[in-house]
Amino acid sequence: MIGVMVPSLDNPVFAEQLQAMEVAARASGYSLIVTTSEYSPSREGDIVEEMLRQRVDGLVLTVAEADNSAVLDKLRLENTPCLLVYNPPGNSSFPSIGVDNRAASADATRHLITLGHERIGMVAGPLLQSDRAQQRFDGYCHAMREAGLIARPLVEMARHTQADLASLIPALQGPDALSAVICTNDLLAISLIGELQRAGFSVPGDLSVMGFDGIALGKHLYPSLCTIEQPRADIGRTAVHTLLAMIRGEECTPTPPAPRIASGRKCRNPDIP
């Protein structure tokens, strides 16, 4: 039995990962125990302790911050194989499967710069609850500095997948108003697009919006969502195969999967009317 902890099932990126994991695990004679941390580091310890009591064969976890995690500190003292998914490995000492968030976010920023944008911002949920969002903001800042542009302060929302337009409005006013934003996940981007359109903004006419994840819902929007596409099913399958190898006592160094830019129509050259 494999214990799996993800932050939330509200975000389809985790649901798609879990679906691929369940198929791969079942093919190898394993089942999954799935639970959510609700982005709460305090819940992570209770969840993992309960899974260990159920004597799972291994753990696949997405924690709030791999480099500062009480639950990972505890797991270093255990013999149960543990693998991180989406978390950057950092100094955690645990194998990790996920894209290079800094590089992918820098690529997203460069894509917008190539389209002609200079006033680009980033929108995220609570930064301290997600080391992935922290690294994506770092990548954005790096690409902006690299291009000789000003990296704007992060626009931080109260929730990871729900936009509050009031937090962004000040950045959309005045001569230095943003012409484009990158959201740290697709669901947040889709929520923001809805809020903007309800408030009378045109997307991408007034503001280009780019996401991160590549969930199927973004392709069904019209115009479709421009995003960084993570290979979510591949990540799920690789997580199971890697963990099973660890259970067998094999040493594993997973290769980071390669994301790609899905050029939707929610981003455009700001100089073209």
N, C-alpha and C positions, 0 to 999 in steps of 0.2 A: 504494500500500500504506500502511496506517495502523498505526502502532505503538501498542499499548495496554498500560499497566502498571497493575495493580490490586494491593492488598495481599495478597489471598488469594482462593482459590476455595472455601474452607471455608464462607464466609459467602454464602448465596444472594443477598444484595443485589447482589453484584458479578456473579454468574452471570446474574441476570435483566437487569442492565444490559448485559452483553456480548451476550446473545442478541438484544436489540433493536438493538444497534450492528451486529452482523453482518448482520442483515436489511437495515438501512438502507444499510450500506456496499455490500453486494452489489447492491442496486438501483441504485446509482450507479456500478457498475463497479469498486469497490475491494474489497480483502480486508484482513483483520486479522492482525497478528502480536500474540499475547497472551502476556504473561508476568506473574509475580507477584514482589513484593518481599519477601513474608513479613514485612511491617511493619518491615523493616530499612533505615534510611537509607543504610547502607553499601552495600547491594546496588543501590540505585536508580541510582547513578552508572554501575556496570558494565552494568546493563540498558540504560540510555539510550544509552550509548556504543556498545553492540552494535547497537542499532536504527539509530543514525545511520550506522554502517558499512554497514548493509544498505540505506541510502538510502531510508528511508521518506519518504513525501510529507508526513506530519504525525504528531504525537504527541498522544495522549490519556492523561493521567497522573493517578493519585491518589498523592500523596506523603505522607510522615509529617507534615511541618509546612511549609506553603507559605511562611511568613515566615522560616524558618530552614532553607533547603534548598540544599545544595551543588550538586545536580543542576540546580536552576532557575537558580542563579547562572551555571552553565556554559551553559545553553541561551539565556540572554540574549545570548550572543556568537555564537550560531548563527542561521542564516536559516530553519531548519525551523519551520513553524508549530506551536505547542504550546498545548494547552487543558487546563485542570484540571477534574476531575470530583469532586464531593463536598467537595473542599478549599474552605474559605472563601478568597476572593481575597486579603484582607489587603493587604499591600504588595508582593505578588509581581510585579505588573505583567502577569500572564497572565490572559486571560479565564477565568472559572470558571462551571461549571454545578452547582448544588446548592441545597438548601434553606437557609434562614437557620437555622443550628443553634441559636443562642442563643434566637431567638424561638420556634422549635418546642419546645425543651426547656422554656422558660418556660410555654408553653401546656400542655404535659403536666403540669407541676407544678400549675398553676392548676386543671386538670381534677381532680386528686386532692384539692386543697384544697376544691373545690366539692363533692366527694363526702363531705367531713367529715374528711379526714385533716389532721393537724397535725404528726405525727412522721414526716416523709418523708425518706428517704435516697436516695443515688444510688450505683450500682454500675457500675464500668467496668473495662476492661483497662488495660494500662500507659499512663498518660496521656501520657507523652512520645513515644509512638509514633503518636499520632493527634490532630491539631489539631481534628478533628470532635468527639471526646470532650471535649477541653478546652472547646470552646465550649458543648457541651451542659451541662457542669457549671456554667459561668458563667451560663447561662440559668436553671438550677435555683436557683442561689444568689440571683439577682436576684428571681425570683418568690417565694421564701421570705421574703426581706427585705421585699419589697413588701407581703406579707400580715402582716408583723409576727411571723414565725415564725423559728425558729433553723435555719439551714442547717447540716446535719451534715457532718463531714469525709467526703470521698470514700472509699468502700470500693473499693480497687483490687485487682483480680485479676491473677494472673500471666499469663493469656492473655485475648485479646479476646472469645473465644466460648465459654469454658469456665469455669464457676463453681467456686469452692472455698468450700464452706459455712463452713469454719473461719474464714475471713476476715470473715464476716458475723455469726457467732454472738454476739460481744460486743455488737453493736448491737441484738440481739433479746432482750436480757435486762434485767431491772430495770424500775423505774417509767417510765423514758423510752424504753422499747423502741420501735423503729420499728413503725409500722402499715402502711407502704407503702414500696416502693422503685421507682425508675426505673432500668432498665438501659440502657446507651448503645447497645445493639443487641438485636434480637429473639433472635438465637441465644444470646446470653448470658442473656437473660431465660428462655428455654426451658430452658437448662441449669440455671439457678438453681432454677426450679420443680421440676425433677426431683430435684435435691439436697435441696430442702426437704421434698418429699413422702416421699422415702426415709428422711429423718430424723424423720418423724412429724409434720411441720408441715402444717397445712391452708392451701391457697391457693385462695381469698382469705380464708378464715376467720381464720387467724393473721396472715397477711401478704398484702397486695395487691401484685402485681407488674405493672409496666408496661414495655413494650419501646419500641424505636425502630427503624423501617424499614418495617414492614408486609409482611414476607415471607409467602408463601402458607402456609408450615408453621404459622404462628401461628393461622390461621383453622381449621386442622384439629384443634387442641387442644380438649378439652372440660373445663371451660369455655374459650372462645376467649380469645386473648391481647389485652389492651388495649394499644394501641400508637400511635405516631405513624407514619403511613403516608407514605413518600416515593414519588413517582411514578417508580419505577425505570426502567420501559420508556421513559417520556417523556424521562427524563434521558439514557438511552442514545441514543435517536433524535436528540434535540436536539444531543448532543455530536457526532455524525457530521455533521449538517447544518451546524452552526456551524464545525467544522473544515474542511469542504469549501469553505465560503465564505471562510475565511481563506486556504486554498490558492489560491483564485482572486484573492486580493489585496483582498478586501472587508473593511471594518472591522466588527467584531461586538461587540455588548454584549448578551450573553444575559440574558433576564429570569429571575430566580430562580423556580423552580417552587414551587407552593404545597402544603405538606403538609396532612394532615388527621388528626384523631383518630379512630381506629377503636375504638369503645367495646366492648371485649370483656368477658368475665365474670370475668377474673382480678383485677379491681379492684372493690371495693364499699365502701359506707359502713361505717366501722369500728364504728358504734354500733348497727348492725342485726345481731342474732344470726343 
